Amino acid sequence: MKQHQKPKLLAPKPVRRSRPLFVFLPGMDGTGTLLHQQLDGLDTEFDVRCLAIPEDDLTGWDDLVAQVLTLIRQEQQLHPRPLYLCGESFGGCLALKLAGSAPQLFDRLILINAASSFARLPWLKWGSLLSSWLPTPLYQWSATGLVPFLIEPSRVRLTERHALLSAMQSVSPRSAAWRLSLLRDFDLQQIPLKRLHQPTLVIAGGCDKLLPSVEEARRLVKLLPSAHLRVLPASGHACLLEAETNLYRILDWEGFVPQAMLQRA
């Protein structure tokens, strides 16, 4: 009998516990591998961990939040330090739930094209319901058709497009449908956003074809007590795959890098 796997925190670079902990929560693919374009910059200041969710996972929001909080607390018990939580798309929703459940745990919150608007978009809701009926070959073919909605083609190299498609196709159709159902059920009103006083950076791609990310980012900034908006005018939904996007530089500009924080103190 196959043992059920649980989410893990992976270290894509050598562990450096003397640095602030940077926890990345991925999008729908759940692999944690699509941050690779940004790692060389982030690694100069942070000890990076990427959440990896099993390809066949069917965990609900409450249990997923509990499991990830346990993983993060285990890391902090090994070496307490400032903790940055960064969520992209699906991971942005998870980041909001984690921060709402344990606001005192996180020093900085970074949301990138958070998918918190998903439930308000009828065409996505109905499309996600249909996905649960697709056999695996058809689901993998449909993932190929979704790539142009996720990227701004002129800004993403071919190797990165292949990496995105491979990550998407690694998820089982059943699990993909389940994660879409989690987004349908996601409700910002259930999260005590007013408790989240840590500095928050909300990043939105101005050319996101999948979600109204700029509009949603402005909404989040109004709801979060200490949030700041950063719009990337030419970027698509999967902006971290773009050669022109440098997350470390953005964090530095916004005063979110530890050295910049010390200089401005």
N, C-alpha and C positions, 0 to 999 in steps of 0.2 A: 504494500500500500504506500502510495507516494505521500511523503510528509509535506504538509502545507508550509510554504515558505512565507517569511514575513519581510516587511521593508527593512532596508539596511542603509547605513550611512557609509558611503565609500570615500576614500581619500584618493583623489586623482593625481595628487602630487605628494612628495615626501611629507610626513607629518611634522609639524613645527608648533608644538603646544605653547611656546612662548609668545605666539602671535594671537591676535583676536580670532575667534572662531567664526567662519563664514559658512553658513548652511544654505545650500541651494536646493530649492524644491522645484522639480521639473514640471513641464507641461504634460499633456495627455499621454505621451509615450511612456513617462514614468521611469525611463532608463537612467537618467542622471548623466548621460554621456554627451549631451549636446551643449554642455558648457565649455567644451574643449577650446573653442575659439578665444575664450576670455581668460583662460587659466594662467597664461604667462604673466599677464598684468596683475591679476588678483593675487597671485602667489608672492608678489613682492612685499605685500603687507599683511596677508591673511593666511590662516590655516584652513584650507578649504575642505568641506565635506559636501558630497552630492547625495541626495536621497535617491535610492533605487527601489521601485515598487515592483514586485513580481509580475511577470507578464500575464498571469492568469488570476490576479488578485481580485477578490470580490468583497473587500472590506468596506463597511459603511463609514460615514464621516466620523462618528463618535469614536469608533475603535481605531480608525486610522490616526486621528488626532492623538489618542492615548498612546499608541505605539510609537509615533514619531517623537512625542514629548519624552517618552522613556529613553529613546535613543539619544536625544539631545542632552538630557539630564545626565546620562551616563558619561557623555563626553565632557561635560562641565565638572563632574565629580573628579575625573582624572586630573583636570587642571582648570580651575576657575579662571575665566577671563572674559573680556567684553564679547558679546554675542550678536552677530549680524544675521538676520533672517531674510533671505531673498527668495521670492516666489515668482515664477513666470507662468502666465496663463492659468491652467488648472492649479499649478503650484501657488499662484497668487491667492486663490480662494483658500487653499490649505493654510497658507501663511496667515491669513486673516483669522481663520479658526484657531490656529495655534496661539497666536498673540492674544486673542480674546479669552482663551482658556487659561493662559499663564502670562499675563502682561508684564509681570515683574522679571520674567526670565530673559527678555530680549532688550538689548540696548539700542539697536537700530532695526528698522523695518524697510525693506525695499520691495516694491511691487512692480512687475514688468508686464504690461498688457494683461492685467488680471482679468480672468474670465467671469467676473462677478455679474456681468450683464447678460450672461447666456440665457437665463430663464425668461428674460423679457423679449427675446427674439423668436417669434413664432416659427420662422422657417428652419431655424436651427433645432428648436424643440422637436418639431415633427420629423426632421431628418434624422435626429438621434434615435427616435423611436424605431424608425425603419432599419437602422444599422444592426439592431439585435437579431434581425431575421436573416442577415447575409451569411452565406457559407464562406469559409475561409478564403478560397481563391477570389471570390467576388469582393470580399472585404479588402483584400490586399490590392486589388485593382482599383477600388474606390479610393484607397489611400493615395494612390498615384494621382488621381484626379483632384485631390484636396491640396496637394503641394502648392499649386499656383496661388491659392488663397492664403497660404501661410507665409509666403515669402514675397519680397520685392525682387523679381528675377535678376535685374541688372546689378543688384548689390550682394548676391549670394553665389559663390563659386560652385562649380559643378560637383566638386568633392563634398561640399557641405550639403548640397541638395540630396546627394546619394545617402549621406549620413542621416539626414532628416527622414527620408523615406524608409531606410532600414530600421530606424528606431520606431517609426510608426507601425511598420509591418511586424515588428517583434511582439506586439501586444496581441493577445488572442481576441477574436471578434467579440466573444462574450464579455471579456474584461473591458474592452473599449466601450461597448454598449453600457456596461455598468458605470464606468467613469463619466460617461455622458449623462447618465441618470443622476449621478451625484451633482453635476453642474445644474441640471434641471431643478433639483431640490435645494440648491444653495440659496440662502436668503440672508442678505446683509442685516436685516432687522433683527435676526436672532443673535447677532454678535454685539457685545457691549463696546462699540467703537469708541465711545467717550472715555473709556478706561485706558485707551492706548495713547499715552502721552509721550512715548519715545519718539524721537525724530524719525519721520517717515518720508521716503522718497518714492513718488509715484511716477513711473516712466511709461510713456505711451508712444506707439508708432503712429505717425501722422498718416501713413499710407496702409494701415491695417485693413485688409479686404475681408477678414473673417469676422471681426468684432468692432463695434464702435469704441475703440480703446481710448481715444482722446476725450470723448464725451464721458465715458465711464471714469476716466482718471480725474476729470474735473469734479465729478460727483463724489469720488472717494476723498479728494482733498477737502471738500466742504464738510464731510462727515468725520474725518480724522482730526483730532485736536492739533497735532504738530506736523502736518503733512505739507510737502512742497511738490509742485508739478514740474516735470521735465518732459517736454515733447520732442521727439526725434522726427522732424518734418518729413524726411524721405524714407523712413523705415517701415517695414511691414510687421506682421504679427510675430514671426520668429526672428526678431531683430538681433538676438545674440549670435546668430549665424552669419551676420553681415560682416564683411571685411572692414567696412568703414565704422562699425560700431565698436567702441572700446569702453566696456563697463567700468574698468578701473579708472579711466580718465574721467568718465561722467561722475563717478563717486568722488574723485578728487576735486573736480569743479564745484560740486555741491557741498564740500566740506565733510564728506562721509568717510574719508580715509583717515586712519588714526593720526598720521603725522600732520595732516591738514587741520584736524581737530585740535591738536596741541598748539599749532601755530596761531589759531584763531581764538584760543582760550584767553 
